């Protein structure tokens, strides 16, 4: 990949943030990093981009889990 001024690769960012390259690629795909650009299979990430925070349901397209407990309508005696 041609070097772009102000941008670094997912591998370089993974080393900087101390996470896996796959995690950085996931954050890029999920648009959790501002200013990220994709060139084919490679990602260009702004050098000053902040590390995203993790959430429980961070997969793209995943619906949040309903964590409420439903009470049964009829109790068995």
C-alpha positions in Angstrom: 0.0 0.0 0.0 1.3 3.4 -0.9 2.1 5.6 2.1 -0.4 8.4 2.7 0.6 11.4 4.8 -1.2 11.4 8.1 -2.4 7.8 7.8 -1.1 4.5 9.0 -2.0 0.9 8.4 -4.1 -1.4 10.6 -1.0 -3.3 11.6 0.8 -0.2 12.8 -2.3 1.0 14.7 -2.7 -2.4 16.3 0.8 -2.2 17.6 0.2 1.4 18.9 -3.1 0.4 20.6 -1.8 -3.0 21.8 -4.7 -4.9 20.2 -4.8 -7.5 17.4 -4.8 -6.4 13.8 -8.1 -8.2 13.4 -9.7 -6.1 16.1 -8.5 -2.9 14.3 -9.9 -4.2 11.0 -13.2 -5.0 12.8 -13.4 -1.4 14.2 -12.7 0.0 10.7 -15.4 -2.1 9.1 -17.9 -1.2 11.8 -17.0 2.5 11.2 -16.0 2.9 14.9 -12.8 4.9 13.8 -13.4 8.4 12.4 -11.7 9.2 9.1 -10.8 5.6 8.2 -10.5 4.8 4.4 -10.4 1.4 2.7 -8.2 0.7 -0.3 -9.0 -2.8 -1.6 -8.4 -5.0 1.4 -6.2 -2.5 3.3 -7.3 0.2 5.7 -5.8 3.7 6.1 -6.3 5.1 9.6 -5.6 8.7 10.7 -2.4 8.7 12.9 -4.2 10.7 15.6 -7.4 8.6 15.7 -8.5 7.8 19.2 -8.9 4.1 20.2 -12.6 3.1 20.1 -14.2 1.8 23.3 -15.7 -1.7 23.3 -19.4 -2.3 23.6 -21.3 -5.5 24.3 -23.0 -5.8 20.9 -20.4 -4.2 18.6 -20.8 -6.5 15.6 -22.1 -4.6 12.6 -25.8 -5.3 12.1 -26.3 -7.0 15.4 -29.4 -6.0 17.3 -29.0 -5.3 21.0 -30.1 -8.1 23.3 -33.2 -7.6 25.3 -32.0 -8.3 28.8 -35.4 -7.9 30.6 -36.9 -11.0 32.3 -40.5 -11.7 31.3 -42.8 -12.8 34.0 -45.2 -15.6 33.0 -48.8 -14.7 32.5 -50.1 -17.7 34.3 -48.4 -19.2 37.4 -48.6 -22.9 37.9 -49.8 -24.1 41.3 
